[in-house]
Structure formats: C-alpha cells, structure tokens
Amino acid sequence: MNTASTPPAVPPATPTKLSLNALKIPGFRWHLLTFMLVMMADNVEHVISYWMIFQKFHSPELAGFAVFSHWLPFLLFSVPAGALADRFDPRRLIQIGVCLFIICSAGWAYLFITDTVEVWSAMTLLVLHGFSGVFWLIISQILLYDIVDTQTLPSAIRILATGRYLGLLIGPAVGGFLMLTAGPKYGLLWNILIYLPALIWLMSAPYGPKYRTGEPPMKRAVKGLSDIIQTIKDVKPIKPIAVMILLCSFTSLLVGNSYQSQMPGFAEGLGHGDPGVLYSLLLAADAGGALFAGILSESRGLLKPHPRTALLLALAWCATLFSFAVNGNYVFAILLLFMCGFFELSFNSMAQSIVQTNAPMALRGRVIGLYNMASMGLRIGSGVTVGVVGGWIGIHFSLGLATLSLMAVIIYLLYRNKLFSAMTPKP
C-alpha cells in the first residue's frame, strides 16, 4: 500500500496518551489484582510470623536467617525458575508458588496454635517461603508476555511494580489488623483466604503456551548452574540488557534494601526510635514515594525506557540515599526517604522494562530469571556492606560509603556506554 499518498488521520500518540494502556486489558487487570493480593498476603505473613518468632526466641540470629533465607533462593534459583517457564505453562508454575505460600501460612498457624514451633521448624518454613517467592514473582513477570503486547509491556511492568509497592504498604496494616482482631495465631489462617483469588483466576485464565500463535521457540533443557553461565554469555552482546543487569547487580550487592532493615537504628539516631506514628512514617515513606512514582509515570506517560535514563535515575537514588545517611533532621529524613522510593521504583521498573523488551523470545524466561537473580538474589551482599560493616563503623557511615561506591560504579557505566545516548530500546 502506498502510504505516502495517504497520511495518517491522527498524529502519533504522545507519551501521555500511551499512559495506563495496560489497564485497558481485562486480563492484565485481573493479573494486577491477584498479584497485589499475593504481595499483601506475603507481607501479612511476614508481619505476624516475624513478631511471633521474636516473642518465642528473642533471637537476632534467627531474624538474620529470615533475611538470608528470603533472598538466597533468588540468587541460586532465579534462572532455573525462568528456564522452567520457557518449557512449561507459567500459570501452573505461579500456582505452585502460591500453594507454597499457603503451606507456609498454614504451617505457621499450626505451629503457633499448638505451641510446637522450634528453631528448626521455623527455619524450614522460612526457607520454603523464599522458594515460594521465586516461583511466584519471577514467573508472574514472564506471564506478562502472554497478557499484553510488546508496546504495552513497559506500561504493564511499571503498573505491576507499583502494585508490588502498594502490597508492601497495605500488607503490614492488614497484618496488624488481623493480629488485633483474630490474634496472630488465627490471623495466619485468615491470611490463606487472601491467596485464593490468584489460584482461582489462574485455573482458567486464557494465557499460556496453548493460547500462543506462531512458531513456538525450541525448548531447552533446564541445566541449573550451567544455565546461569550460558545465559550470561547469551545476553553479553545485547548491550541494553547487559548494562541493566550490571546496574541491578551492583545496586543489590552494595545497597539493596538493607537500609530498611536498619531503620530502627536510623530512627533512634533521629530521636524517634520508639514504636509509634513517627517511626511508622519512616517505614512508610519509602514505599509511599515508590507508589507516587508509579502513579505519576503512568498517568503522565513520563520517562521513556532508555539505559542512560535508568542510570541517571539510579544515580539520583544514590545521592538521595547518601543525603539520608548523613542527615540528622527527622522531617528532612521523611522527605528523603520519599524521594528514595520515587527514584528506586523509577529506575528499577525502567531497567526491568528494558530487559524484558529486549529479551530474545527463546531465552525470555532465563533472561528474566537472570535479571531477578541480579536485582534480588545479590541483596544478600548488602547485608554485609551496610549491616555487618555498620556494626563496625556505624550504619550511617556504612550506608554512606556503600552509596558512594555505587555512585562510582554508575558513573563508570555511564562513561563506558556513551553510545547509549543515541540508542532506543527495541520496539
């Protein structure tokens, strides 16, 4: 057809008109709703189980193991989980993850009701909970490819990331409500009901391999460690993916979300170390900023995904977090944490969008698994750079040092990849 003689009747869509595109798709709305519910129930379980095992054992070591067991499965099994999604129906794999979550909540409830919880049984459920997250979170991202098209994918990724932070915000409130009304023991049984909509929707959701059109990609065997090595080799020539995975790797390794677990210490330094509204505001400010970033970017269609933009947003996150580390004013700390959440969601969702839109179809699951291994599994390292080192030199100094180190890495990545100023992600 001769397009030169028939110009388009309407101008190309602006970023604002493209905003919220994913929410127009009914399947994505259901996916988002069930995703937020699972995220909320996950945090309800954290609130209740962590409180109960602290009351039972008063063990900082067990609390440390809870963090370690949460992220280690992401480090070791993210790529194999993605490889499974390349071979099998992602809906069923997500259901496995949700069922594991349900088993954990039911297991905690049984142990607390019968008062039979011991250190070994608590550790077992904490490890199982970590595996639940690997199956659910990673493969939920992969299912997006079946629900939305390529052009809508960046919007879907941003909205899903915003939904995750909304679940993080609401979960502790719902957990506290269940502890007050039903009690911590039976609150975990009620929590099981929050998982059920995801299980039910995925039973008949019209997505997955049998609904796909076109030639299916060749299925590769799941090989564990060799899969990780091979996937790294496969994505190395794909510069946008390689740089974003490097960014997320160093971000998780050096800083991660370790400052959140150190918030009681920061609150004490700001003069608000006791439980109460002021301390809760510190905990909520970061998630609130991320939620605002997601809403703003989607409603206004801001910040088109680009490697350079993601690096600059990560640099702004580091600068803001460094300012928080050296700050001594409570009100300013709230503002800085809000800004931290804003920049964190902005660069993380953009990095994920760049990785997913550039991932080759045959390697999709493995590439997303590698991204999650970098962005989540390597958070174990930040427990050392901020937590352990903070025990030696103080958490303010350790967080400041970690953010300065990360800023140096980001500046180096910007310097080495100047060609990205002329690049745009693959459509």
RAVENBEL-V597799 format. One record per pair of residues at least 12 apart in sequence whose C-alpha atoms are under 7 Angstrom apart, sorted by sequence separation. I is the first residue (numbers start at 0). J is the second residue. If there is no record, write none. Layout:
# RAVENBEL-V597799
I:J, I:J
This chain:
# RAVENBEL-V597799
266:278, 323:335, 355:367, 385:397, 384:397, 385:398, 319:335, 385:401, 384:401, 319:338, 320:339, 319:339, 103:124, 316:339, 103:128, 316:342, 315:342, 316:343, 100:128, 313:342, 312:342, 313:343, 100:131, 99:131, 312:345, 313:346, 97:131, 312:346, 96:131, 96:132, 309:346, 96:134, 97:135, 96:135, 309:349, 93:134, 309:350, 92:134, 93:135, 93:138, 304:349, 93:139, 304:352, 305:353, 89:138, 284:333, 288:337, 292:341, 304:353, 287:337, 288:338, 291:341, 285:336, 288:339, 289:340, 281:333, 284:336, 285:337, 288:340, 289:341, 292:344, 89:142, 284:337, 287:340, 288:341, 292:345, 80:134, 84:138, 285:339, 286:340, 289:343, 285:340, 289:344, 77:133, 81:137, 68:125, 69:126, 72:129, 81:138, 68:126, 72:130, 269:327, 48:107, 70:129, 269:328, 44:104, 65:125, 69:129, 73:133, 146:206, 269:329, 68:129, 72:133, 145:206, 145:207, 243:306, 239:306, 357:424, 357:425, 356:425, 325:395, 324:395, 353:424, 112:184, 111:184, 324:398, 324:399, 108:184, 108:185, 321:399, 108:187, 108:188, 321:402, 105:187, 104:187, 105:188, 104:188, 317:402, 104:191, 317:406, 101:191, 314:406, 314:409, 97:194, 310:409, 94:198, 243:350, 90:201, 243:354, 307:419, 240:353, 306:419, 307:420, 239:353, 240:354, 168:283, 90:207, 240:357, 89:207, 168:286, 305:423, 27:146, 88:207, 305:424, 26:146, 88:208, 164:286, 251:373, 251:374, 255:378, 251:375, 257:381, 38:163, 42:167, 46:171, 164:289, 165:290, 248:373, 252:377, 257:382, 164:290, 244:370, 247:373, 248:374, 251:377, 252:378, 255:381, 35:162, 39:166, 43:170, 47:174, 247:374, 251:378, 252:379, 253:380, 254:381, 31:159, 35:163, 38:166, 39:167, 42:170, 43:171, 46:174, 161:289, 252:380, 253:381, 257:385, 38:167, 42:171, 161:290, 244:373, 248:377, 252:381, 21:151, 36:166, 39:169, 40:170, 43:173, 251:381, 20:151, 31:162, 35:166, 39:170, 43:174, 253:384, 254:385, 86:218, 161:293, 21:154, 85:218, 20:154, 21:155, 19:154, 158:293, 230:365, 18:154, 47:183, 157:293, 230:366, 83:221, 82:221, 79:221, 44:187, 154:297, 79:223, 217:361, 216:361, 254:401, 78:226, 253:401, 254:402, 78:227, 40:190, 253:405, 40:193, 40:194, 250:405, 37:193, 249:405, 36:193, 37:194, 36:194, 33:196, 33:197, 160:348, 157:348, 156:348, 156:352, 153:352, 149:356, 141:364, 137:368, 137:371, 150:426, 149:426, 19:297, 18:297, 19:298, 85:364, 18:298, 84:364, 18:299, 18:300, 82:364, 17:300, 81:364, 82:365, 15:299, 81:365, 15:300, 14:300, 81:367, 14:301, 78:365, 81:368, 80:368, 78:368, 77:368, 78:369, 77:369, 77:371, 77:372, 73:371, 74:372, 73:372, 73:375, 74:376, 73:376, 74:377, 70:375, 71:376, 70:376, 70:378, 70:379, 67:379
